[in-house]
Amino acid sequence: MGVILLAVLATPAMSASPFEPANPLYSDGLRLSTGVGGSKSMGNVLSIHRHDGKDYVIEAQYDSKPYDDSSYWAGRLEWWENRSAWELEIIHHKLYLMNPPPDILDFSISDGYNLVYINRAWALPDYQLAARVGVGVVVAHPDITFSDRGRYILKGLPGLRLAGPSVQVALEQRYPLYEHWYLKSELKLTASYAKTAISDRQDEYVVAPDIAIHWVVGIGSQPPKTWDIPGIAMAALPAMFPYTTGQLLGWK
């Protein structure tokens, strides 16, 4: 479904919107954007360390399951000046191990292999394109089930762990929609390193680096002309986009 949405947004007809935006797509000022999509991890080695010496190092085969079990989403706050921007971005990325080793019944980082970035972005000569690079961290939420001791997971905020560094490069295209709204499609490449606990013992952990391609489609907004309730509500519309899209399409 995400690929279909990306293809629709990328049609040349969409870039010729009959509506003129209130401000150019990359003019000075604040932007808020969110999106849905998916990811494909590739060529990653996973190591699992246990206190009893039953360690495993495997070539991990991951499924991101972007539309199940809390769907994939991304959100970004941007400040543009002179066709460049500083940004804060969060990506709810997920990893489900499809080839678990013996003694491991199930392993995922599915309540989030969350990526938090500070980005630098630039509008390219093609007015609707922007490139960005980002550096940040992985905030991981592991979930593992051992055959000999059961499941280990901490629900909610206590389960989130600062796990390691991450970098990204991305290319985005925007499409003027109406007034201060725009549509967007984006391709990303992320490279991350994560080390996180798999029990209450300090000597039990996984090392889960990840290189992944991401695709995102979504909506963005510029500040309203007037800061009244209707104007603020319209500018904040992207905040509801991932949840509303998931509900309409029946994602879990």
N, C-alpha and C positions, 0 to 999 in steps of 0.2 A: 504493500500500500504506500509506503514512504517513497519508493521509486516512482510510482505512478504520480504522486503529488509533485515530486521534483520535476518530472517531465512536463506536467501541466504548467507549472510556474515558469519553466525555462523556455516556453514558446515565444517566438518573436512578437506575437500579437499582444502579449501581456505587457511588454515594455512600451507599447504605444497606447497607454491608458488615455481615455477621453477626458480624464480629470487632471487638472494641474495641481500639484501639491502646493500647500501653503508656503513651504520653504524647499529649497533644493535638497536632494537626498543626503548630501554630505556637507551642508552648510554649517556654520558655527552653531554650537549649542548642544543641548542634551538630547539623547535618544534612549529609548527603552525597547528592547526586542526580545522575543521568545520564539521557540520553535520546537518541533517534534522531528523525529527521524530515526536513525539507526546507525549501527557501526559494525565493522568487520575486523576482528583481531587476527593477527597473522604472525607466524614464526616465533612464538613466545615459549620460553622455557620456564616451567613452574617447579619450584623446589619446596618440599614439605618436610619439616624437621620436627621430630618427636623426641621426648626425653628418654624413651626406651631404645633409641637407636634405629627404629623403623623409619628411616628417611627415604624419600623418593625424589628423584629428579626426572621429569618427563617433559616431552614436547607437548605443550598444552593445546588441546583442541577446544576452543571456546565457542559458545553461542551467546550472543548478546540478548536474545529474546526481547527486542525493543518494544513489543506491543503487549507483553505479558508481565504480570507480577510487578506492577509499578513501572509504567512505560518510560521510554527514553525521552528526555527533554533537555533543553538548553535555554539559558536566560542571560542577558547581557545589558549592562548599563554603560553608556558611552558618552564621552564629552569631546565634541569635535571643535577644532580651531585650525583655520588655514589648511583645510582638507586633510588633516591628520587628527588622530584621536588617541586618548587614553581610555582604557576600558576595564571593567570588572566583569568576569564571565564565570558562570557555573554550568557544568555539564553533568547530567545524571547518567553516567555510563555504567554498564553492568557486564559482569563476566559469569558465565555458567560453564563449569568444566564438564565436557562431554565424554572424556576418557579417564575417569578417576582410577587411580592405582588400587591394588589390593589393600584391604583394610579401610579404605575410604569409600563409603557408600555414596556420598554426595558432597560436592564442594562448590560454593559460589561466592562471589562478592556482589550480591544482587540487590541489597538495600543501598547499594551505591559503591562503585569504583568511581567515586565522585571526583571530578577534576575542577579545580578552582584556579583561575588564571588572572594575572594582570597582563593586558594586551597593549600592544602599540599597533595602530592601524593607519593605513594610508589609502586615500581615494586615488585610483589609477586614472591615466589619461582618458580611457573609456569611462565616461562620467558615471555609469551605473555600477562599476566594479570597484571593489576594495580588497586589499590584501592586509593580512594581519599576522603577527607573531605574538606568542604569549609564553610566559614562564609562570609556573605555579606549583601546586602541590596536589597530591592524591589524598583524599579523605575516604578511607575504606571502611566497609561494614561487612566483615566475613561471616560466613555461615557454613559450618562443616559438620558432617555426621560420620563418626568412626564406627566401624563394625563391632568394636569391642567395648565401647563406652557411651555410645549414643551421640546426641547432637550438642554442639556448642554454638550458641548465638546469644548476643545481648541485644535486646530489643530497644528501639528508640535511640535517643542521643547517646546513652552510655556505650552503645555498640560502635559508634563512629571513632575511627582511629586516624590520626595524622600519620600517613604511611610512607611518604617519600616525595620526590620531585617529579615534575612533569613539564613538558614543553609542547607547543603546538605551532603549526603554520596553517593558514586557511585562506581561501579565496571565496568572496561573497559577491552575489549580484542582487541588486535591489530593483523593484518595479514600483513606480508611483501608483498609488491606489486611489485615495480620495482625501482631500484636505491634508491633515498631518499624518496619515497612515501610509505605509508602504508594505509590500510583500517582499520576501527575501528567499533565496536559496543559497546554500553554502556547502562547500566541501572542505574537510579538515584532515590533517594528518597529526596524530598525537603520539608521543613517545613518553612512557612513564615507568617509574620504578616504585614498587610498593613492598614493604615488609610489614606484616601485621600478625598479631597474636591469633592462635587457634585454640587456646585454652587459658586458664588462669595462671599457668606456669610461664615464667619468663623464657624458659628454654624450649618452648614449643611455639613455632611460628611458620608462616609461609613467606617465601619471596616470590612475588608475582609481577614481574615486569610486563609491560604491554605496549605493543605498537599496533595502532588501529587507524583505519580510515573511517571517517564519519560523514554522513550526509544529513543536512538539516534543512527543513522548510518552515517558514513561519511568517510572523507579522511584526512590524515595528511601528513606533509612533514618535512624533516630535512633541515638544511642549505645546499646550493649547494656547490660542490667542488670548483667551481670558481665563483666569484661574477661578472660575465659578464651578459649581458642582457638575453640570453637564460637561464642561471642558475637561475637568480632571478625570471624570469617568471615561471619556473617550480616549484620553491620552493613556489611561491605565489599562485599556482593553487588552494589550498583549499579555498582561499578567494572567489572564484567564484562558489564553489560547491553548496551552498544552492540555489542561484539564478538560476544557470544553470539547476539543478535538477528540480526545480519548473517549469521552462519553458518547459523542455522536457516532463514532466508528466502532464502538463496542470493545475497545481495548480494556484489558483488565488492569 
